[in-house]
Amino acid sequence: MRLRYAAGAVLALTLAACTSSPDQMPGLAVPSMDAGGIEISTGNTAQQSFSMPPPPVASISGPAAPPNTTTTTNPAAPPPAPPPNNAPPVNQPKPGPQVQPNATGRLLMFSARDNEPRGSRDIAYPNVLHGQAGGSGTFGDPITFATRQNAMRPGTRIYVPDFRRYFILEDVCGDCGSGDLKLWVGAATDSGVSSCEQALQRTAPYQLNPPDGLPVVSGDLYQNGRCYRP
């Protein structure tokens, strides 16, 4: 609409200039007129100046930023604690009995080779446990030993740590001194058994009336031609 109005104004001014008297043409001065942004001026040179307003500047804006859709997540929760262990405690094995020597004596040896009568396994107290000299050395089957008459009660048990065997009083020795014990080494009658007896003879501690469960190496101290080595 503004452009049509401006064109009309220009045409009207042109016609007015053409119909004016020639006398007036040289000195015609038409004041400037703002026709919607068109500046028209006439004079001796009838100059026309058009000035177009700058086009409106559209406000250009980018697309609206999307809403912040970042989801804040909580850190992972720790796993639940395991249920309490209600299982009964495991029974730990109790320590076994300890070797506790409570006496010391001279330990002598005898065998069937030097027994009375020679070559026999006869004992003074055959009704204690064994009917004759013997035994394996365990608590339930101790080996025969002898002492002086009335030195100990028949059936008394001892444990000798050096030999790791139990012994039981079932015999009497006539050549034993005070505190001497004579241990049965086996039913052998060869000369090797005499050497073994000499090798094993010693003064050593022993445990009187020992408990069951002490370490044991069962068997005769002399067997199959071999002497036990502590």
Steps between C-alpha positions, in 0.01 A plus 500: 500500500777746579656441155174577317451815703850617421455435127182704502668791668777500241250504215309790656809709538606429143169613362510813707838584364389448145191724530678784660584809292829504337588802696477312808699194385842648555419608846274217598593373832294229644577426851621152581232258587537184685274259324527195708873499492537648141670841494397704191651839423467715185709787393682631195638151437183324614706250691324211668646312785350183623593367835355162591482416861703198595297187505391393837750269652334186602608369827665174410527265780610146491278217597410496860740302703348172598409471861759355721405139503812380675392251757693511819548150620588416850818298546444129516400392845742257669393137493313386806709356778503121512285345767677425824661164518298314756682174446634353821875540547711215379631301790874521499677180593626512853873464544605152601657414832853618551798291602585607855775285651473489876775252590851402398672164532757266359347308213635144454393249234420129492380247246430129471875448455579614858163437670450247783476229391708577192326502168160539666246781527397417855395789726427536872150644456333319213154604614546873452449526124721261305553138589867540399738780416396699194285789383509745211559826687157664468295619798266204466781251441807624691828309500613304804751653741647389836620668821623400844252314716237733644649807333173558309156345493457237226308644204657845538536670162784727392581685177861538383538800260837375369336181371150643437336198658282414798617231744321306777647340814465120468831361623764520771876530450738378767796706383322838481613778728282766657323692228606261224253389234560203267317521165413206278659536152363182338489124481823470295783280621771585245818687587370814335244551772777523762667780301167678471447480876836665560425773245164587655606496866497854648386728778197689370175667605167320483139578581336307779126428454485674159176584315391331182575673170875564526712440186572133441731294277362154554692172492790333676813705558690221329333318212612329183864557591459880527532711812281803554685830470354782707 
